[in-house]
Amino acid sequence: MQASQFVSVVITTYNRSDTLLMVLAGLALQTDQNFEVIVADDGSRDMHRDAILQSDVARKLRITHVWHPDVGFTASSIRNRGVAASSGSYIIFMDGDCVPEVDFISRHKALAEPGFFVNGSRVLLSEALTLRVLTLSEPICGRSAFYWIGQRLQGNASKLTGLLRLPDGAFRVKRQFSWKGIRSCNLGTWKKDFECVDGFDESFVGWGHEDADFVLRLHNSGVARKNGYCATEVFHLWHAEASRNQESQNAHLVKERSLTTVTQPALGYSAKRPDDGVIITRLG
């Protein structure tokens, strides 16, 4: 992809304006600013919505805030709504607790290639470092190798891949489907490929595996996986694990579908919906 091409960053969030503001601050520091931000809000309370919409960093970025009422964990639905509000030809999905390194956009663009999606990488941060980031505003974007080696030695960072930048190449391509390492917290895909498989399956409710299902259907449609480690790094802020009540059911469905050539979801992006209270706010 050429650097001049416009991309849309779709960020899911729910009642964590503190972490989302850190993500937006990281995006404001990008070396490549040719992108828009779609905040896909899965029903956050008013105080969190207001904290984002009234923030200084939101006004530095081209932000569209898409909100629907809280009816539980419905990440697939709000991601589809976020894409519907986007204008870029390439979509980068993020979570609202994953802070991008300063070259995140440029590295995704460098790896973007027709016929592929990019499965990004993350560095897990400790609870202690996360607390400093959120309460003391300790910067983590654009830091030196010395800083990150120190954090790794103190147990505050899970790995040092955030320091490395490997080029594109055949070693990144994985043509067989595997849901190992699939993370919609850092995933890039062409919008036309997203539309071809009709987006995320909204019949997946509760935590887990809606991203694996999406990638499986991309694979079945002929789109191959390209791994973005040592290139498209994000720093995943620590949080307590969400409820995984639906995980087994969702995992079972993906395993069943992996034995088929299915490309279409049960309830997808193109589905017609009644008025369900969605609110779209555009800034900038």
C-alpha positions as CSV (number, residue, x, y, z in Angstrom):
1,M,0.0,0.0,0.0
2,Q,1.2,3.5,-0.8
3,A,1.7,5.8,2.2
4,S,-0.7,8.3,0.5
5,Q,-3.7,5.9,0.8
6,F,-6.3,6.7,3.5
7,V,-7.1,4.1,6.1
8,S,-9.7,3.8,8.8
9,V,-8.8,2.7,12.4
10,V,-11.8,1.0,14.1
11,I,-11.4,0.9,17.9
12,T,-13.7,-1.1,20.2
13,T,-14.3,0.3,23.7
14,Y,-16.6,-0.2,26.6
15,N,-16.5,1.9,29.8
16,R,-12.8,2.5,29.7
17,S,-12.3,6.0,28.6
18,D,-9.0,6.1,30.6
19,T,-7.3,3.5,28.4
20,L,-9.0,4.7,25.2
21,L,-7.5,8.2,25.8
22,M,-4.1,6.6,25.9
23,V,-4.7,4.8,22.6
24,L,-5.9,8.0,21.0
25,A,-2.8,9.8,22.3
26,G,-0.7,7.2,20.7
27,L,-2.5,7.6,17.4
28,A,-2.0,11.4,17.6
29,L,1.8,10.7,17.7
30,Q,1.8,8.7,14.5
31,T,4.5,9.4,11.9
32,D,1.8,8.9,9.2
33,Q,-1.3,10.9,9.9
34,N,-3.3,9.9,6.8
35,F,-6.0,8.0,8.6
36,E,-9.4,8.5,10.4
37,V,-10.5,7.0,13.8
38,I,-13.8,5.3,14.3
39,V,-14.5,4.7,18.0
40,A,-16.9,1.6,18.1
41,D,-18.5,2.0,21.5
42,D,-20.3,-1.1,22.8
43,G,-22.7,0.8,25.1
44,S,-20.4,2.9,27.4
45,R,-22.0,5.0,30.1
46,D,-22.4,8.7,29.4
47,M,-19.4,9.7,31.6
48,H,-17.1,7.6,29.4
49,R,-18.6,8.9,26.1
50,D,-18.3,12.5,27.3
51,A,-14.7,12.0,28.4
52,I,-13.8,11.0,24.9
53,L,-15.9,13.4,23.0
54,Q,-14.8,16.4,25.1
55,S,-11.1,15.4,25.2
56,D,-8.4,17.5,23.5
57,V,-6.9,14.5,21.8
58,A,-10.2,13.7,20.1
59,R,-10.1,17.1,18.4
60,K,-6.5,16.5,17.1
61,L,-7.8,13.4,15.2
62,R,-10.5,12.8,12.7
63,I,-12.9,10.9,15.0
64,T,-16.3,9.4,14.5
65,H,-17.9,8.0,17.6
66,V,-20.4,5.2,17.0
67,W,-22.4,4.1,20.0
68,H,-25.2,1.6,20.6
69,P,-27.1,0.7,23.8
70,D,-25.5,-1.8,26.2
71,V,-27.0,-5.2,25.7
72,G,-24.0,-7.2,26.8
73,F,-20.7,-8.1,25.0
74,T,-21.5,-7.5,21.3
75,A,-18.2,-6.7,19.8
76,S,-19.1,-8.2,16.4
77,S,-22.1,-5.9,16.1
78,I,-20.3,-2.7,17.1
79,R,-17.3,-3.5,14.8
80,N,-19.7,-3.9,11.9
81,R,-21.3,-0.5,12.8
82,G,-17.9,1.1,13.0
83,V,-16.9,-0.2,9.6
84,A,-20.2,1.1,8.2
85,A,-19.2,4.6,9.4
86,S,-15.7,4.4,7.9
87,S,-14.5,5.8,4.6
88,G,-11.0,4.2,4.1
89,S,-10.3,1.4,1.7
90,Y,-8.3,-0.4,4.4
91,I,-9.5,-1.1,7.9
92,I,-7.2,-1.6,11.0
93,F,-9.1,-3.0,13.9
94,M,-7.8,-2.2,17.4
95,D,-9.1,-2.5,21.0
96,G,-9.4,0.4,23.3
97,D,-6.7,-0.8,25.6
98,C,-3.9,-1.3,23.1
99,V,-1.6,1.7,22.6
100,P,0.1,1.9,19.2
101,E,3.8,2.6,18.7
102,V,4.5,5.7,16.7
103,D,5.0,3.9,13.4
104,F,2.0,1.7,13.8
105,I,0.0,3.1,10.9
106,S,3.1,3.3,8.5
107,R,4.0,-0.3,9.3
108,H,0.5,-1.6,8.7
109,K,0.5,0.3,5.3
110,A,3.9,-1.2,4.5
111,L,2.6,-4.8,5.0
112,A,-0.8,-4.2,3.4
113,E,-1.1,-6.2,0.2
114,P,-4.0,-7.3,-2.0
115,G,-5.0,-10.9,-1.1
116,F,-3.8,-10.7,2.5
117,F,-4.9,-9.6,5.9
118,V,-2.4,-8.6,8.5
119,N,-2.5,-10.2,11.9
120,G,-0.7,-7.8,14.2
121,S,1.3,-8.3,17.4
122,R,1.1,-7.0,21.0
123,V,3.3,-6.6,24.0
124,L,1.6,-7.3,27.3
125,L,2.2,-4.7,30.0
126,S,2.1,-5.4,33.7
127,E,-0.4,-4.1,36.2
128,A,2.3,-1.9,37.7
129,L,3.4,-0.3,34.5
130,T,-0.3,0.1,33.3
131,L,-1.1,1.9,36.6
132,R,1.8,4.4,36.0
133,V,0.6,5.0,32.4
134,L,-3.0,5.7,33.5
135,T,-2.4,7.6,36.7
136,L,1.0,9.3,36.1
137,S,0.7,9.6,32.3
138,E,4.1,7.8,31.9
139,P,4.7,7.8,28.1
140,I,5.3,4.5,26.4
141,C,5.3,5.5,22.7
142,G,8.6,6.3,21.0
143,R,10.6,5.2,24.0
144,S,14.3,4.0,23.7
145,A,15.6,0.5,23.7
146,F,17.1,1.3,27.1
147,Y,13.6,2.0,28.5
148,W,12.1,-1.2,27.2
149,I,15.0,-3.4,28.2
150,G,14.6,-2.0,31.7
151,Q,10.8,-2.7,31.7
152,R,11.4,-6.3,30.4
153,L,14.0,-6.9,33.2
154,Q,11.5,-5.6,35.8
155,G,8.8,-7.9,34.4
156,N,6.7,-5.0,33.1
157,A,6.7,-6.1,29.4
158,S,6.1,-9.6,28.1
159,K,8.6,-9.3,25.2
160,L,10.9,-7.0,23.3
161,T,9.5,-7.3,19.8
162,G,8.3,-3.7,20.1
163,L,12.0,-2.7,19.6
164,L,12.5,-4.8,16.4
165,R,11.4,-3.9,12.8
166,L,11.7,-6.8,10.3
167,P,10.8,-6.1,6.6
168,D,8.0,-7.6,4.7
169,G,8.6,-11.0,3.1
170,A,7.5,-14.6,2.5
171,F,8.3,-15.5,6.1
172,R,5.3,-13.5,7.3
173,V,2.8,-15.5,5.2
174,K,0.7,-18.3,6.7
175,R,-1.6,-19.8,4.1
176,Q,-3.1,-22.5,6.3
177,F,-5.9,-21.5,8.7
178,S,-4.9,-21.4,12.3
179,W,-6.7,-19.4,15.0
180,K,-3.6,-19.4,17.2
181,G,-2.5,-15.8,17.7
182,I,-5.5,-14.2,15.9
183,R,-6.2,-10.9,17.6
184,S,-8.8,-8.4,16.5
185,C,-7.1,-6.0,18.9
186,N,-4.6,-5.5,16.0
187,L,-5.8,-6.7,12.6
188,G,-5.7,-5.1,9.2
189,T,-7.9,-6.0,6.2
190,W,-9.0,-4.5,2.9
191,K,-12.6,-3.2,3.2
192,K,-13.6,-5.0,0.0
193,D,-12.5,-8.3,1.6
194,F,-14.4,-7.4,4.8
195,E,-17.5,-6.8,2.7
196,C,-16.9,-10.0,0.7
197,V,-17.3,-12.2,3.8
198,D,-20.0,-9.9,5.2
199,G,-18.0,-8.7,8.2
200,F,-18.2,-10.1,11.7
201,D,-20.9,-12.6,12.7
202,E,-23.2,-10.9,15.1
203,S,-24.6,-14.2,16.2
204,F,-21.5,-14.5,18.3
205,V,-22.3,-13.0,21.7
206,G,-20.2,-12.9,24.9
207,W,-16.4,-13.0,24.9
208,G,-14.3,-14.8,22.4
209,H,-13.6,-16.2,19.0
210,E,-15.7,-13.9,16.8
211,D,-12.3,-12.8,15.4
212,A,-11.2,-16.3,14.7
213,D,-14.5,-16.9,12.8
214,F,-13.9,-13.7,10.8
215,V,-10.4,-14.8,9.9
216,L,-11.6,-18.4,9.0
217,R,-14.1,-16.9,6.5
218,L,-11.5,-14.6,5.1
219,H,-9.3,-17.7,4.6
220,N,-12.1,-19.6,2.9
221,S,-12.7,-16.7,0.5
222,G,-9.0,-16.9,-0.6
223,V,-7.5,-14.2,1.6
224,A,-4.2,-15.3,3.2
225,R,-2.8,-14.4,6.6
226,K,0.3,-12.2,7.0
227,N,1.8,-12.0,10.5
228,G,2.8,-8.5,11.6
229,Y,5.2,-9.3,14.5
230,C,8.2,-7.1,14.8
231,A,6.4,-4.4,12.8
232,T,2.9,-3.6,13.9
233,E,3.3,-3.6,17.6
234,V,0.8,-2.3,20.2
235,F,1.3,-2.1,24.0
236,H,-1.6,-4.0,25.7
237,L,-2.5,-2.3,29.0
238,W,-3.2,-4.7,31.8
239,H,-6.8,-5.4,32.9
240,A,-8.7,-8.1,34.7
241,E,-10.0,-10.7,32.4
242,A,-13.6,-10.3,31.1
243,S,-16.3,-12.9,31.7
244,R,-15.8,-15.8,29.3
245,N,-19.2,-17.4,29.8
246,Q,-19.9,-17.8,26.1
247,E,-16.3,-18.9,25.1
248,S,-16.9,-22.6,24.8
249,Q,-20.0,-22.2,22.7
250,N,-18.2,-19.7,20.4
251,A,-15.1,-21.9,20.1
252,H,-17.3,-24.9,19.3
253,L,-19.0,-23.0,16.5
254,V,-15.6,-21.9,15.0
255,K,-14.3,-25.5,15.1
256,E,-17.4,-26.7,13.3
257,R,-17.1,-24.1,10.7
258,S,-13.4,-24.9,10.2
259,L,-14.4,-28.2,8.7
260,T,-16.4,-26.4,6.0
261,T,-15.8,-23.8,3.2
262,V,-18.3,-21.3,4.7
263,T,-17.6,-17.6,3.9
264,Q,-20.8,-16.0,5.1
265,P,-21.9,-15.4,8.7
266,A,-25.3,-16.2,10.2
267,L,-25.9,-12.5,10.9
268,G,-23.5,-10.2,9.1
269,Y,-22.5,-6.7,8.2
270,S,-25.1,-6.3,5.5
271,A,-28.0,-7.4,7.6
272,K,-30.9,-4.9,7.8
273,R,-31.6,-3.8,11.3
274,P,-34.4,-1.9,13.0
275,D,-33.7,1.4,14.7
276,D,-31.8,0.2,17.8
277,G,-30.7,3.5,19.2
278,V,-27.3,3.8,17.5
279,I,-25.8,7.3,17.8
280,I,-23.1,8.6,15.5
281,T,-21.0,11.7,16.5
282,R,-18.4,13.1,14.1
283,L,-15.5,15.3,15.3
284,G,-13.0,17.2,13.2
